[in-house]
C-alpha cells in the first residue's frame, strides 16, 4: 500500500509550501518527494503541485526572497532561484508544474571520505548565494553562488549527524546535531565548540535560534527523556534552562519561543520551559508568518497542525 505524508512545511509570501513524500508501506527509505502549494488559508482546497520528481527529497528551505530549495537522499539539490548549474541531477527528473518558477537541479560532489553521494538532511542559508546542506554522517556542503563544495568533513570515528543550522549572518553560522555536535563558522573556517556543563551522554542538539542581541539559543534532547536550552555565542555557551521534556525542535513565534517535545508543545516562559498543549504528539516544528506548524508522527493521512494566536481558534488541524 502506498502511503503519503508531509515531510516539511515552509511559508513564504506566495503561500504555504508542503514537501510530500510517497512510499510503499514499510519502505520509507525509498520515499519519493514532491512539492505542493496551498494558500495557507483554513480551508479544504486541495494543494497544487509545484514540483514533481523521481528523487528522494528529504529537505526544503526558502531563502529570504522566497526562492525554494530542496535536497535529496541521493545527493541532489533543486531550486527555483536563478542559478547556472551545468551538472545534471543524479538519475532523477525534476518537472516544474503549475505556476511555479522554473526548477533547476544538480548533483553535489561525492563525499571526500568514501566517494558516495551525500545524503542531504538539512538545507539552510542566508541568501541564494550562501546555502548550506548537511550530509548524513555530519558533513557540510556550501553553495557560494558559483559552485557547490564540501566545506566540513566529520571525524571518521564519529557517528554525528547535523539536525539544524542557524546564525546571525554569513560570518556567524552554527551547525548542531547528535553526539553533542556544536560547530561554528566565522566566515573562514568551521570549528567545534564546547558544550557547557553538565555535559550528558547521548545529548542531541536539535535547534538554533538567533536573538536580536546577536546571541544564540540552542535546544537539546537528552536520552529522549529531558532537554535543556543553551544561551551564548561563539565565545561560549551557558545552560539557560533545563526541562523534564525532550526539546526535539524549536521555532520562534514573534517574541515567543516554542518547542516540539514529542508529547506536545512547550514554551519558554521566563527561564522555565512549560507545556502549553498536550492533546497531540509532535515530531516536527516549522516557523511561519505569525504562526507555526507542527507535524505529528506516523499520521494516517498527510496533515499538519497550525498554531496561530491571531485566530479565534488558535489551534487548527489540516488533513489532505
C-alpha positions in Angstrom: 0.0 0.0 0.0 1.3 3.4 -0.9 1.5 6.0 1.9 1.9 9.7 1.7 2.9 12.2 4.4 4.2 15.7 4.8 7.9 15.9 5.5 8.3 19.7 5.8 6.3 22.9 5.9 7.7 26.3 4.6 5.7 29.5 4.4 6.6 32.4 2.0 4.8 35.5 0.8 3.4 33.3 -2.0 1.7 30.8 0.2 2.4 27.6 2.1 4.7 25.0 0.6 4.5 21.4 1.6 7.1 18.7 0.9 5.2 15.5 0.4 6.8 12.1 0.4 5.2 9.0 -1.2 6.4 5.4 -0.4 5.4 1.8 -0.2 4.4 0.9 3.4 7.5 -0.4 5.2 9.9 1.1 2.7 10.2 4.8 3.7 13.9 4.9 2.9 13.0 5.0 -0.8 10.3 7.6 -0.5 9.9 10.0 -3.5 9.3 13.7 -2.8 7.1 16.3 -4.4 6.4 20.0 -3.6 2.8 21.3 -3.3 1.5 24.8 -2.5 -1.6 26.0 -0.8 -2.9 29.5 0.1 -2.4 28.7 3.7 -6.0 29.5 4.5 -8.0 27.3 6.8 -10.0 25.6 4.0 -10.1 22.2 2.3 -9.0 23.3 -1.2 -6.5 20.6 -2.5 -2.9 21.8 -2.7 -1.5 22.5 -6.2 1.6 20.5 -7.2 4.6 22.8 -8.0 7.3 20.2 -8.5 7.2 16.5 -9.5 10.3 14.4 -9.1 11.6 10.8 -9.1 14.0 11.9 -6.4 14.2 11.0 -2.7 13.6 14.6 -1.5 14.1 15.0 2.3 14.8 18.7 2.9 13.2 22.0 1.9 14.1 25.6 2.7 13.1 29.1 1.4 15.6 31.8 1.0 14.8 35.3 2.3 13.5 36.4 -1.1 11.2 33.3 -1.3 13.1 31.0 -3.6 12.7 27.4 -2.8 15.5 24.8 -2.3 15.1 21.1 -1.9 17.7 18.3 -1.2 17.6 14.6 -1.6 19.0 11.4 0.0 20.7 10.7 -3.3 22.8 13.8 -3.3 20.8 16.2 -5.5 19.7 19.8 -4.8 16.9 21.6 -6.7 15.9 25.3 -6.6 13.6 27.9 -8.1 16.4 30.5 -7.6 18.3 31.7 -10.7 21.4 29.5 -10.8 23.8 28.4 -13.5 24.2 24.6 -12.9 25.8 22.5 -15.6 25.9 19.2 -13.6 22.6 17.4 -14.0 20.9 15.6 -11.1 22.0 12.1 -10.3 19.5 9.9 -12.2 16.4 12.0 -11.2 13.8 14.0 -13.0 12.6 17.4 -11.9 9.4 18.7 -13.6 8.1 22.2 -13.0 4.3 22.3 -12.6 1.5 24.8 -12.0 2.6 28.4 -11.9 5.9 27.7 -10.1 9.1 29.4 -11.1 11.3 27.1 -13.1 13.1 24.4 -11.1 16.8 23.7 -11.7 18.6 20.7 -10.2 22.2 19.5 -9.8 24.2 16.7 -8.3 26.5 17.6 -5.4 30.1 16.4 -5.5 30.7 13.0 -3.9 31.8 12.8 -0.2 35.6 13.1 0.1 35.7 10.3 2.7 34.1 7.5 0.7 33.2 8.8 -2.8 29.4 8.3 -2.2 26.7 10.8 -2.9 25.8 12.9 0.1 22.6 12.0 1.8 21.1 15.5 2.4 19.1 16.1 5.6 19.0 19.9 6.1 19.2 23.0 3.9 19.7 26.5 5.3 21.3 29.7 4.3 21.3 33.5 4.4 20.7 34.1 0.7 20.6 32.3 -2.6 24.3 32.6 -2.9 25.0 31.4 0.6 23.4 28.0 1.2 24.4 25.1 3.4 23.5 21.4 3.1 24.1 18.8 5.7 25.0 15.2 4.7 24.5 12.1 6.7 27.5 11.5 9.0 27.9 15.1 9.9 29.4 16.5 6.7 28.7 20.0 5.4 28.4 21.4 1.8 28.2 25.0 0.8 26.9 26.9 -2.3 28.6 30.3 -2.8 26.8 31.3 -5.9 29.3 29.8 -8.2 29.9 26.2 -7.1 29.0 23.5 -4.5 31.8 22.3 -2.4 32.3 20.1 0.7 33.5 22.5 3.4 33.5 20.3 6.5 34.3 16.6 7.0 33.1 14.9 10.2 35.7 12.8 12.0 35.8 9.3 10.6 35.3 7.6 14.0 32.2 9.7 14.9 28.5 9.0 14.3 27.4 12.6 14.4 24.6 14.0 12.3 23.6 17.6 11.8 20.0 18.4 12.8 19.9 22.2 12.3 21.7 25.2 11.0 21.3 28.8 12.2 23.1 32.0 13.0 23.1 35.8 12.7 24.7 36.1 9.3 27.1 34.7 6.7 30.0 35.0 9.1 28.3 33.6 12.2 26.8 30.2 11.4 26.1 27.3 13.7 25.6 23.7 12.9 24.2 21.4 15.7 23.3 17.7 15.9 23.8 14.3 17.5 26.9 13.2 19.5 26.8 16.7 21.1 27.9 18.2 17.8 28.2 22.0 18.0 30.1 23.7 15.2 30.7 27.4 14.4 31.7 29.1 11.1 33.3 32.5 11.4 33.5 33.3 7.7 36.8 31.5 7.4 36.6 28.1 8.9 34.4 25.6 10.9 35.5 24.7 14.4 33.9 22.7 17.2 32.7 24.5 20.4 32.5 23.1 23.9 29.1 22.4 25.5 28.5 23.9 28.9 28.4 21.6 31.9 26.8 19.4 33.0 27.6 17.5 29.7 25.4 14.4 29.5 25.8 11.3 27.3 23.5 10.9 24.4 22.7 14.6 24.2 21.4 15.7 20.8 21.4 19.4 19.9 18.2 20.0 17.9 17.7 23.7 17.1 19.3 27.1 16.7 17.6 30.4 17.2 19.3 33.8 16.8 18.3 36.7 19.1 18.1 40.4 18.2 21.0 40.9 20.5 23.2 38.7 18.2 23.3 35.9 20.8 22.0 32.4 20.2 19.6 29.8 21.8 20.3 26.1 21.2 17.9 23.4 22.2 18.7 19.8 23.0 17.2 16.4 23.8 18.9 14.2 26.4 18.4 10.4 26.0 14.9 11.2 24.6 13.7 12.0 28.1 14.7 15.5 29.0 16.2 18.6 27.4 17.9 21.9 28.0 18.3 25.3 26.4 21.7 26.8 25.9 22.4 30.5 25.5 25.5 32.3 24.3 27.7 32.9 21.2 30.8 31.6 19.6 32.7 32.9 22.6 30.9 30.3 24.8 27.5 29.0 26.0 25.8 28.6 29.4 22.8 26.5 30.4 19.8 28.8 30.3 17.0 26.4 31.2 16.5 22.7 31.8 13.4 20.7 31.1 11.9 17.3 32.0 10.8 17.2 28.4 12.9 16.5 25.4 13.2 19.5 23.1 13.1 17.9 19.6 12.6 21.1 17.6 12.4 24.9 18.2 10.9 27.9 16.4 10.1 31.5 17.2 6.6 33.0 17.2 7.2 36.7 17.4 8.9 37.3 20.8 7.9 33.8 21.9 9.9 30.6 21.6 8.1 27.3 21.1 9.3 23.7 21.3 8.1 20.3 19.9 8.5 17.9 22.8 7.2 14.6 21.3 4.3 14.6 23.7 3.0 18.1 22.8 4.1 21.8 22.6 6.1 23.7 25.2 7.0 27.4 25.5 9.9 29.3 27.1 8.3 31.5 29.8 10.9 33.5 31.7 13.6 30.9 32.4 11.2 28.0 32.5 10.0 25.7 29.8 6.3 24.9 30.3 4.0 22.6 28.3 1.2 24.6 26.7 -0.5 21.9 24.6 -0.6 18.2 25.2 -3.5 17.0 23.1 -1.4 15.7 20.2 2.1 14.2 19.6 4.7 16.3 17.8 7.6 15.2 15.6 8.4 18.5 13.9 8.0 22.2 14.2 8.3 24.9 11.4 8.0 28.7 11.7 5.6 30.6 9.5 4.5 34.2 9.1 2.9 34.9 12.5 2.2 31.3 13.1 3.9 27.9 13.5 3.2 24.5 12.0 3.6 21.1 13.7 3.8 17.6 12.3 2.6 14.5 14.1 4.4 11.1 14.0 3.0 8.5 11.6 -0.3 10.2 10.6 -3.0 8.2 8.8 -3.2 11.0 6.2 -0.9 13.9 5.2 -1.6 16.5 7.8 -0.2 19.3 9.9 -1.4 21.3 13.0 -1.3 25.1 12.8 -1.0 27.4 15.8 -2.0 31.0 15.0 -2.7 33.1 18.2 -4.3 35.8 15.9 -7.2 33.4 15.1 -10.3 33.0 17.2 -9.5 29.3 17.2 -5.7 29.3 17.6 -5.1 25.6 17.1 -6.2 24.0 13.8 -5.6 20.7 12.2 -5.4 20.3 8.4 -5.6 17.0 6.5 -5.3 16.3 2.8 
